[in-house]
């Protein structure tokens, strides 16, 4: 088989496989970090009216003068109707820490 024909065949197979992988990735729920127009960024199975958890979400970090880092967390309420008041204080922490 001539090298040019083999190269063309391999390229065609790779292109076909690659296009299938790209299509598969766009169909996976929650794969994209940004919601498409009119879509959901949150998984609809996770969000519910009541009875869902409140989960910590990593929001960023700050460097300390001693070379360590301070991590900043927020909270995501998976409930659309139940509202929680989570006060700042010693009983509000993430572990292990």
N, CA, C and O of each residue as an XYZ file, in Angstrom:
388
protein
N       0.859     -1.177      0.000
C       0.000      0.000      0.000
C       0.902      1.236      0.000
O       1.807      1.322      0.829
N       0.684      2.188     -0.897
C       1.506      3.393     -0.938
C       1.380      4.180      0.365
O       0.332      4.177      1.011
N       2.475      4.856      0.738
C       2.494      5.616      1.993
C       1.445      6.720      2.003
O       0.840      6.982      3.043
N       1.222      7.366      0.876
C       0.238      8.453      0.841
C      -1.179      7.922      1.077
O      -1.989      8.579      1.732
N      -1.473      6.745      0.547
C      -2.789      6.146      0.758
C      -2.955      5.722      2.215
O      -4.022      5.906      2.802
N      -1.901      5.155      2.795
C      -1.932      4.754      4.199
C      -2.111      5.976      5.096
O      -2.891      5.949      6.048
N      -1.381      7.045      4.784
C      -1.501      8.272      5.574
C      -2.914      8.840      5.473
O      -3.483      9.268      6.478
N      -3.478      8.848      4.279
C      -4.837      9.361      4.094
C      -5.848      8.503      4.850
O      -6.786      9.025      5.452
N      -5.655      7.192      4.815
C      -6.551      6.284      5.523
C      -6.468      6.506      7.034
O      -7.495      6.584      7.708
N      -5.253      6.607      7.563
C      -5.080      6.847      8.998
C      -5.678      8.190      9.406
O      -6.327      8.296     10.446
N      -5.460      9.205      8.589
C      -6.024     10.524      8.888
C      -7.552     10.465      8.914
O      -8.183     11.043      9.800
N      -8.138      9.777      7.955
C      -9.597      9.660      7.887
C     -10.146      8.930      9.110
O     -11.141      9.354      9.697
N      -9.497      7.835      9.490
C      -9.938      7.082     10.675
C      -9.815      7.948     11.919
O     -10.732      7.985     12.739
N      -8.691      8.646     12.070
C      -8.496      9.518     13.230
C      -9.553     10.618     13.260
O     -10.129     10.897     14.311
N      -9.810     11.242     12.113
C     -10.802     12.320     12.052
C     -12.188     11.810     12.418
O     -12.943     12.497     13.106
N     -12.526     10.605     11.960
C     -13.837     10.045     12.286
C     -13.941      9.739     13.775
O     -14.961     10.035     14.397
N     -12.906      9.154     14.347
C     -12.924      8.844     15.779
C     -12.949     10.116     16.603
O     -13.681     10.208     17.588
N     -12.156     11.092     16.207
C     -12.092     12.344     16.957
C     -13.441     13.062     16.937
O     -13.861     13.600     17.961
N     -14.120     13.081     15.805
C     -15.418     13.762     15.741
C     -16.437     13.059     16.630
O     -17.278     13.722     17.236
N     -16.383     11.730     16.722
C     -17.291     11.005     17.616
C     -17.010     11.351     19.070
O     -17.942     11.506     19.859
N     -15.730     11.474     19.435
C     -15.389     11.822     20.808
C     -15.871     13.218     21.153
O     -16.397     13.441     22.243
N     -15.700     14.154     20.242
C     -16.157     15.518     20.490
C     -17.674     15.543     20.636
O     -18.193     16.199     21.539
N     -18.393     14.840     19.766
C     -19.848     14.779     19.877
C     -20.275     14.134     21.188
O     -21.234     14.585     21.814
N     -19.579     13.089     21.610
C     -19.923     12.413     22.865
C     -19.721     13.354     24.043
O     -20.520     13.351     24.980
N     -18.671     14.154     24.009
C     -18.409     15.073     25.112
C     -19.478     16.150     25.211
O     -19.830     16.563     26.316
N     -19.992     16.605     24.103
C     -21.006     17.654     24.161
C     -22.345     17.120     24.656
O     -23.200     17.905     25.065
N     -22.547     15.807     24.628
C     -23.806     15.227     25.096
C     -23.770     14.830     26.563
O     -24.816     14.520     27.132
N     -22.606     14.830     27.192
C     -22.513     14.430     28.593
C     -23.055     15.564     29.461
O     -22.515     16.669     29.414
N     -24.121     15.326     30.265
C     -24.668     16.388     31.114
C     -23.622     16.897     32.098
O     -22.910     16.112     32.724
N     -23.538     18.200     32.224
C     -22.609     18.794     33.167
C     -21.176     18.840     32.690
O     -20.297     19.267     33.439
N     -20.907     18.406     31.442
C     -19.524     18.381     30.963
C     -19.000     19.790     30.755
O     -17.857     20.084     31.104
N     -19.820     20.659     30.194
C     -19.388     22.029     29.931
C     -19.396     22.827     31.221
O     -20.285     22.664     32.057
N     -18.412     23.682     31.379
C     -18.339     24.500     32.582
C     -19.318     25.664     32.522
O     -19.730     26.169     33.567
N     -19.693     26.094     31.349
C     -20.622     27.202     31.193
C     -21.872     26.669     30.501
O     -21.786     25.912     29.533
N     -23.016     27.068     31.003
C     -24.268     26.580     30.429
C     -24.484     27.173     29.040
O     -24.160     28.337     28.805
N     -25.025     26.383     28.124
C     -25.370     26.919     26.805
C     -26.568     27.859     26.930
O     -27.272     27.811     27.939
N     -26.818     28.708     25.940
C     -27.981     29.606     26.009
C     -29.267     28.812     26.253
O     -29.568     27.862     25.530
N     -30.008     29.208     27.267
C     -31.259     28.532     27.597
C     -31.083     27.232     28.357
O     -32.068     26.551     28.641
N     -29.841     26.868     28.697
C     -29.580     25.603     29.378
C     -29.343     25.783     30.866
O     -29.456     26.888     31.397
N     -29.012     24.686     31.530
C     -28.730     24.674     32.961
C     -27.241     24.504     33.185
O     -26.595     23.718     32.492
N     -26.685     25.233     34.147
C     -25.312     24.967     34.545
C     -25.298     23.898     35.635
O     -24.328     23.152     35.770
N     -26.371     23.829     36.405
C     -26.473     22.833     37.468
C     -27.221     21.614     36.951
O     -28.135     21.729     36.135
N     -26.824     20.459     37.432
C     -27.477     19.213     37.044
C     -28.905     19.217     37.593
O     -29.080     19.305     38.808
N     -29.916     19.126     36.754
C     -31.301     19.141     37.238
C     -31.606     18.027     38.233
O     -32.533     18.167     39.032
N     -30.856     16.926     38.212
C     -31.083     15.853     39.179
C     -30.567     16.239     40.560
O     -31.025     15.689     41.561
N     -29.623     17.174     40.633
C     -29.075     17.599     41.915
C     -29.978     18.628     42.583
O     -30.151     18.595     43.801
N     -30.552     19.535     41.812
C     -31.376     20.611     42.351
C     -32.807     20.114     42.520
O     -33.372     19.494     41.619
N     -33.386     20.395     43.693
C     -34.766     19.979     43.981
C     -35.431     21.036     44.853
O     -34.760     21.941     45.350
N     -36.718     20.930     45.040
C     -37.457     21.928     45.822
C     -37.040     21.903     47.292
O     -36.713     22.949     47.852
N     -37.046     20.732     47.925
C     -36.669     20.607     49.337
C     -35.956     19.279     49.552
O     -35.997     18.393     48.698
N     -35.309     19.152     50.694
C     -34.694     17.881     51.075
C     -33.291     17.646     50.557
O     -32.717     16.587     50.812
N     -32.728     18.592     49.846
C     -31.377     18.426     49.322
C     -30.328     18.976     50.277
O     -30.663     19.691     51.221
N     -29.068     18.649     50.039
C     -28.004     19.121     50.922
C     -27.558     20.547     50.591
O     -27.858     21.081     49.523
N     -26.845     21.135     51.520
C     -26.101     22.368     51.297
C     -24.641     21.937     51.278
O     -24.160     21.339     52.241
N     -23.935     22.234     50.198
C     -22.573     21.724     50.039
C     -21.574     22.873     49.955
O     -21.875     23.917     49.376
N     -20.374     22.684     50.538
C     -19.345     23.726     50.430
C     -18.768     23.757     49.017
O     -18.609     22.719     48.376
N     -18.460     24.957     48.546
C     -17.894     25.164     47.218
C     -16.607     25.971     47.372
O     -16.613     27.036     47.989
N     -15.508     25.470     46.815
C     -14.236     26.189     46.853
C     -14.329     27.431     45.979
O     -14.664     27.340     44.798
N     -14.029     28.603     46.564
C     -14.141     29.852     45.812
C     -12.798     30.504     45.520
O     -12.705     31.348     44.630
N     -11.774     30.131     46.245
C     -10.471     30.747     45.975
C      -9.508     30.560     47.131
O      -9.809     29.867     48.103
N      -8.337     31.192     47.011
C      -7.320     31.087     48.042
C      -6.593     32.414     48.162
O      -6.563     33.222     47.233
N      -6.008     32.613     49.339
C      -5.249     33.826     49.617
C      -3.905     33.419     50.206
O      -3.867     32.575     51.100
N      -2.796     33.995     49.731
C      -1.488     33.662     50.307
C      -1.298     34.375     51.647
O      -1.672     35.538     51.795
N      -0.720     33.676     52.613
C      -0.359     34.264     53.901
C       1.110     34.667     53.870
O       1.878     34.155     53.055
N       1.501     35.576     54.745
C       2.886     36.056     54.779
C       3.879     34.947     55.099
O       5.039     35.030     54.695
N       3.447     33.905     55.820
C       4.359     32.822     56.201
C       4.496     31.756     55.119
O       5.143     30.734     55.346
N       3.898     31.972     53.940
C       4.015     31.018     52.839
C       2.884     30.005     52.771
O       2.809     29.230     51.817
N       2.007     29.996     53.762
C       0.852     29.103     53.724
C      -0.286     29.792     52.970
O      -0.155     30.935     52.531
N      -1.386     29.087     52.831
C      -2.518     29.643     52.100
C      -3.782     29.542     52.929
O      -3.956     28.605     53.707
N      -4.653     30.505     52.758
C      -5.969     30.482     53.380
C      -6.974     30.191     52.274
O      -7.011     30.895     51.265
N      -7.791     29.152     52.460
C      -8.774     28.761     51.459
C     -10.117     29.392     51.781
O     -10.483     29.526     52.949
N     -10.846     29.779     50.752
C     -12.142     30.421     50.921
C     -13.220     29.519     50.318
O     -13.116     29.090     49.169
N     -14.249     29.243     51.106
C     -15.353     28.400     50.657
C     -16.665     29.159     50.765
O     -16.865     29.955     51.682
N     -17.543     28.905     49.828
C     -18.914     29.378     49.895
C     -19.809     28.156     50.028
O     -19.321     27.040     50.204
N     -21.100     28.364     49.944
C     -22.038     27.256     50.066
C     -22.993     27.249     48.886
O     -23.378     28.304     48.382
N     -23.375     26.055     48.445
C     -24.361     25.908     47.384
C     -25.552     25.161     47.960
O     -25.430     24.014     48.389
N     -26.698     25.815     47.968
C     -27.937     25.212     48.444
C     -28.607     24.529     47.258
O     -28.994     25.199     46.301
N     -28.750     23.216     47.304
C     -29.348     22.474     46.191
C     -30.875     22.520     46.211
O     -31.526     21.914     45.360
N     -31.447     23.233     47.177
C     -32.902     23.359     47.289
C     -33.360     24.667     46.648
O     -32.706     25.698     46.800
N     -34.472     24.624     45.938
C     -34.987     25.845     45.325
C     -36.005     26.558     46.209
O     -36.254     27.748     46.019
N     -36.602     25.847     47.177
C     -37.595     26.464     48.057
C     -37.097     26.610     49.489
O     -37.414     27.605     50.140
N     -36.337     25.663     49.996
C     -35.841     25.720     51.365
C     -34.653     26.673     51.434
O     -33.704     26.556     50.659
N     -34.717     27.622     52.377
C     -33.645     28.599     52.561
C     -32.992     28.330     53.914
O     -33.683     28.120     54.910
N     -31.665     28.336     53.946
C     -30.920     28.102     55.181
C     -30.180     29.367     55.580
O     -29.680     30.100     54.727
N     -30.113     29.618     56.886
C     -29.281     30.697     57.417
C     -28.071     30.025     58.050
O     -28.196     29.380     59.092
N     -26.918     30.166     57.442
C     -25.698     29.533     57.942
C     -24.813     30.637     58.512
O     -24.128     31.330     57.760
N     -24.823     30.807     59.842
C     -24.066     31.903     60.449
C     -22.564     31.616     60.481
O     -22.135     30.463     60.506
N     -21.784     32.687     60.478
C     -20.341     32.569     60.650
C     -20.085     32.286     62.125
O     -20.705     32.908     62.988
N     -19.180     31.356     62.428
C     -18.876     31.062     63.818
C     -18.127     29.760     63.977
O     -17.822     29.092     62.989
N     -17.823     29.385     65.235
C     -17.014     28.191     65.489
C     -17.708     26.884     65.096
O     -17.033     25.872     64.906
N     -19.025     26.880     64.971
C     -19.733     25.663     64.573
C     -19.845     25.532     63.056
O     -20.435     24.571     62.561
N     -19.291     26.478     62.324
C     -19.375     26.487     60.865
C     -17.971     26.265     60.310
O     -17.191     27.210     60.195
N     -17.649     25.019     59.964
C     -16.311     24.696     59.474
C     -16.373     23.511     58.524
O     -17.361     22.778     58.482
N     -15.295     23.338     57.759
C     -15.157     22.215     56.838
C     -14.068     21.320     57.400
O     -13.000     21.810     57.768
N     -14.312     20.016     57.476
C     -13.283     19.111     57.969
C     -13.087     17.948     57.023
O     -14.019     17.669     56.269
N     -11.994     17.254     56.985
C     -10.838     17.492     57.854
C     -10.129     18.775     57.441
O     -10.152     19.158     56.272
N      -9.513     19.420     58.389
C      -8.899     20.722     58.113
C      -7.507     20.845     58.605
O      -6.882     21.891     58.434
